[in-house]
Amino acid sequence: MQNKLIIVRYGEIGVKSRKVRGRFERKLIENIKTVIDGSVKLKQGRIFISPKDLDKAVYFLQKIPGIVSYSPAVVTRTDHDSIKELIETYTGELVEEGIFSGEDSFAIRCRRVGEHDFTSQEMAAYCGSVVYEITKSKVDLSNPDFELFVEVRDDKTYIYHQKIQGLGGLPVGTQGRVIVLISTGIDSPVAAFLMMKRGCSVTLLNFNTYPYTSRSDEKILKIHQKLKEYSAGAKFNLYQVDYGDFLHKCIEEAPGRMTCVLCKSGMYQIAEKIAPKDKALAIVDGSSLGQVASQTLPNILATRYSAQIPILSPLIGMDKVEIENLAKKIGTYDISIIQESDCAAVPRHPETHAELPLVLESLVKIDAADDFDKAVFNLKVLK
């Protein structure tokens, strides 16, 4: 069938002020163009894509934040004969493919934009009569087995039968950049995804704690590659800090129970030093309140006290099942559960109620500031 295209819809972008809406629309179109080859145009609150590869475009649109839904469609002129001819062809192909049959009830959902000499109800009835002549299917407007959508937009009419759900949210790159503390676990990749869904560009920062964990970068590189699928239109760096020496000092020179608290505090302070490199405005982590020792309220206060820029935790109110379900949805779960050794630095009885003065005293005692500067100086870019 000729004249195939995709109609893209957005949601909360449409309620912004005219100036902001225009900027967000342009950014969304820019992001789409980075992964889809073809014509991309904005008209009357919809984005119309004429891709060179339709199947590829349908796949990539599922991974672009800011898109609420989209529909592969066909288009013709807005006159009764042209619409009838297109619906006959379109319905015939659906019947041949087994998507729609005479056994199914159906409804026509029609909407119009512009001035026409017919109402939406009249066009829906007309299109319904065309479908009935082909299939003899029963009309059911309340609970149909099959819906055919007819969008009349001025002198063009679009026909489709699918509304594919998108990610929603805001276009990546409209809300500034954040630096995400990323590990090979389940939580932090989900946190990174949620920030992209809210329009943030993301820089990933990984801490290699060898010899207390594996030296291999295989898992973190796979997670980076998977998350990159959702970052169309934005730079998506993965930095790594060698953190084993600092962790060793925490174990040797500070109270044993404090290791996890000092480790997390150090991560925030290093991230804050690195943030200006990519003009990041906040730090993001995968904390979920009470999930592990470093994520109790007293420990959250103690570990974040020394950081001067905002620290965001999009998973803070989620339980593990909710986080795992999101990880499965975005494709990082199967990577995160690949078996690897646990961190050997975790004390048998980690501190869950850290006292801030003791944390600050311990950081001074182990001369953490020099270690943080050294870590930033030796920062690596993983590819």
N, C-alpha and C positions, 0 to 999 in steps of 0.2 A: 504494500500500500504506500503511495507517495505522500509527501508533505507531512512526515512524522516529525514531531518535536516533543519537548517536555515543558509543562507548565509548573513553575516553582512558586510556592506560597511561603510567606514569612508571617510571623505573629506579632510579638511585642514591638518589633521595629516600627510597625504601623501606627503605634500610639505615641511615638516620640514627636517632638516639635518638628516643624518643617525642615529646619536647618539640620538638626541631628538626624532625622529620618533620612534625608538625602545623603548624609555622610555614611550612615550605616548601610544604606542600599548600595552605594558605590563600593564599599568595602566587601560586601557579600558578593557582588558581581565579580570583583577582582579575585576573591578567593576561589570562586567557581571556575574562572578562566585559567587558573594555575593548574587545574587537573583535568579540565574538559576542553577538547579541541572542537571549536565550532562557534557559531554566532550566539551571543548572549545579549538580550535586550530587555530593558525595563519598560513596562507600559501599564498604566492604570492599576498600580499596586500588585502586579504580577511580574515575574521574570520568565521570559520565554527563551528557551535554549533550542537551537537547531544543531545538534551534535553530529560529528562525522561518524561516530560509533555510538549508537543508541544504547546498546546493552552496557557498554563501559560507563557511559554517563549515568545510567540508572544506578549502577553499583556505587560510583563515587559520591553521588549526591546523598547517600545514606550517611556519609561520614563528614559532612560539612555543617558545623554549628551555625545556627541562624535560620535554617530551613525547617519549617513546620511540617510541610507535606509537599508532594509533587506527583505529577501524573503524566505518563507517556500519552500523547494525544495525536490526533490527526486534525487537519484544518481545511476548511473550504470557504467559499464565498457565502455571505449571508443572503441567500435567497432560497425559497422553498425547494426548487428543483435540485439545486446543488446539495442542499442539506439532505434531501431524500436519497440522492445517489450515494452520498458518503455513508449514510446510516445503513443502507442496503449492503454496501460492500463491507463495512465494518462489522455489522451483525453476522453476515455470512461467514467471515473469517473466524469470529468467536465460536460459531456453531461448529465449523470444521475442526477447530482446535479443542472442542469439548469443554470450553469455558462456559458456554450458555446453550441451553436446549429448550425445546418445547415443554419439557417437564418442569422447568423453573418458572416461578412467578417473577414478574419484573416491574420496575418503576423507572420513569424518566425523571431526572432531576435537572430542571432547566433554570438558568439565571441569565439575566441580560445586563449589559452595560451600554448605554447610549440610547438614541432615539430610534424606534422601529414602529412599523404599522401593525404590530401584533404584541400581545402580552406574553409573559413567561408561561402562563397556564395554557394559552393557545398553542404556543410552539411545543410545549410538552405533549399536549394531546395529539398534535400533528405527528411528532416523532414516534409517539407510542403506536399510532396506527400503522406506521411504516414497519416497525418491529413486529407488530402482531401479524401483518400480512406474510412475513417470512417464517415466523416460528409458531404462530397460533398459541403463544404463551398467555397465561392469565396475568392480568394487571393486579398488583397488590401494592398500594401506596404506603401502607403502614408497616409491613414486615416482608419485603420482597426477598426472593432468593438472589436476585441480580439487579444491579442498578446501572443505568446508562446515564452519563452526565453530558449535558449539552450546555456549553457556555457561548452565548452570543455576545460578541464584543464589537460593536459598531459594524463594520462591513466584513468581519471575519467570524466564523463559527467554529468552535473546537468541540470535538467528540472524544470521550475517554470513558473507561470503566474502572479505573484504579485510582485510589488515593493512597500513595505510599507514605507512611509516617517517617518524618525526618527527626533529627536530634532536637530541634527547637533551640531555644536560647538566643545568643547574640553572636554575630560574626567574630571570628578570631581576629584580634588586632584592633578592636574598638575600645578596649578597656585597659590599655597599658600592658606592661610585662610584669610577670612574677617569676621568682626563682623557686623551684620546687625541690625539696629534699627527697630524692628518689632512691628507693632501695629495690631489691629483687623480690620483695614480699608482695602481698595482695593489695595492701591499702594505698600506698603512696601513688601507684599508677592511676588508681581511680580518682584520687584527689587531683592529680594533674589533668585528667580528662574533664572533671567537673569545672575546673577553672577555665579550660579552653571553651567549654560549653557556655560559660558566662562572658565570653568575649576576650579573655586574656591571652596574650602571647606568652609562651612558656619557655623558660630555660630550665633544664634538668641539672641537678647537682647531686652526684653520687659520691659516697665516702667508702673508699676501699680500706677495710679494717684488717687486711692481711698482716700478721699470720693468724689472727683470731678467727678469720673466715677464709674462704677460698680466694686465691689470687685471680681466678678466671673472670673475665668480663663478658663471657658469652651471654649470660642471662640478661644482664642490664642492657646490652646492645640489642637484644631481641625485643625487650620492652620498649626501648627507645624507638625502634623501627615500627612497632605496632602503634604506639601513640602518635607517631609522626603522621599516620594516616588521617588524623583528625585536625592537623595543624595547617591545612592548605592555606597558602597566602602569608605565612609567617615563618620567620627564622626559628629553628628548633634545635638549639645546641644541647649537647650532653657533655658536661664537665665532670671531672673526677679529681678528688682530693685523696692523697695517700694519708691515711689516718691512723695507721698501726702504731707509729711511734708515740703519738699523743695518748692513745688508748693504753699503751704500755706504762706511761708515766702515771696515768690515773690509777692503774692497778697497783703500782709499786709505791707511790708516794701519797696516796689519799686513802681515807677509810674505805675498806672493801665494799661496804654496802652502797657507796656513793658512785660506783663506776658508771652505771647507766645514766644517772642524773648529770654527771660531768660530761659524759660523752654527748648527750643531747644538747647541753648548753653550749658546748664547743661547736657543734654543727650549726646552731643558729648564728653564733658570732662570726664564724667563717663565711657563712652564706651572706651575712650583712656586708662583709668586706668585699665579696665578689659581686654583689648586686649592681653596683655602679658600672661595672664592666659592660653589662647588657642593658643598662638603664632600667633595671627592675625596681618596682615600687613597693614590693612586699615579698615576704617569704611565705611559702606554703608547705605544710606537711600533712601526713596521713593520720594524725592523731584522732582517736576515737575515745571519748572520755571513759576512763577506768579499764580500758582493754588490756594494757600492760602496765608495768611498774612506773614507767616514765610519764604515763598519761593520767595519773591521779591529779586532782586539782592542786594540791600543794606542790607537786613536782612540776606541773605546768607553770605555775607561778615562778618557781625557783629557776627552771631551765630557761625561761624567756626573759628574765629580769634584765639581763645585760644587753639585750637587743633593743635598738632604738627605732627600727622600722616595723611596720605592722607584720604580725605573723597570723596567717589565716589557716584554719583547719576545717575544710568543707565537710569532712566526715565526722565532726565532733559528736553529733547526736545520733549517728547510725550504729546499729549493731552489726556483728560480723556477717550474719546471713545477708543483710541488705547490701553490704559492701561486696561480698562474694558474688551476688547476683549481678551487680553492676560490672564487676570485673569480667564475668562471663559474657555479658552483653557487648562489651567493647573489645573482647578478644585477648585480654592480658592474663586471665585466670590460669589458662593452661600453661603459660610460660612461668608464672609465679610459683606454681606448685611443683615444678621440676625439682627433684630432691637435691638438696645441698646441705652441707654441715651447718649446724647452729653456731651462733657466735660463742666462742670459747671464753670470751671476756665477761660474760654475764655472771654476776655473783650468785651464789646459792640462795642468798636471802637479800634481794635488791631493796634499796630504800624506796618506800612508798609515801613517806611523809617528810620530805626533805625540808630542813630549816635553812632559809635563805642565807643567813650570816655564815653558816658552815659551808655552804656551796661557794660563796664568794671567797671565803678564806682559803678553801682548797684550791680554787683556780689560781689564786695568787701564789700559794705555796708551791705548786708544780710549774710555775712560770709559764702559764698557758698562753700569754700574749705573744711570746716569741714563737711558740709552736703554731699559732694561728697565722702569723705573718709568713712563716716558712711554708705553710700549707698553701696559702694564696699565691706565693711566689712560684711554687712548683705545680700550679694548677695545670691539668691536662685536658685536652679536648679529645673525647673518644669518637671514633668514626667506624 
